[in-house]
């Protein structure tokens, strides 16, 4: 089964993600690093991302966060192949890679984090999203022969536009990392969750598979609650910034 990836100009703002922090070679899930240059924003629409390397976009690897390296690896996975052109199929594949990124981030928090609340949230996120990964794998396989119903190469296509916006929003809102691993997990997972919520809303608006839309709604409900909890913890732990 393919782990499909997107999306037009989702990496247009990649330098925003990696300009603030960079890959850490010690991270368990870090992407391999080879020198590369991000394409200009105007060149992204309709481009085959499978031949492109995003692993080395950034600066000063010595000060990087393992969580950022994990997100870089997730982005490479999401960009590895072209979308099929079926909303449900492509949502399942993209969310599958997104969830795998969340599990990797939770593992890093459980390895490095000290705060009991953040560790508890990491454990819950890992358990919940591993369960959903199994369901997404089954859905993606079931939808492998689904007919095309949108235009992934057309920036004006409603589904393409929403999915691109979910990725652009995540990158535009990436925070600068700090010394405290719990705060980094909190901040990075907040924006990671928000992009998942936005992707799930795109599926709710444009998907046609009933089971997958039910799963998307469950993701929205669960992750919005977790975003609120992350924000509350952040406000109460300003000293960790």
Secondary structure, DSSP 4 states (H G I P E B T S, - for coil): -------TTTTTTHHHHHHH----TTSTTPPP-----PPPGGG-TT--GGG---TT-SS-GGG--HHHHHHHHHHHHHTSS---S-HHHHHHHHHHHHHHHHHHHHHHHHHH---HHHHHHHHHHHHHHHHHHHHHHHHHHHTTTPPP-S-TT-TTSHHHHHHHHHHHHHHHTPPPP-S-HHHHHHHHHHHHHHHHHHHHHHHHHH---HHHHHHHHHHHHHHHHHHHHHHHHHHHTGGG-
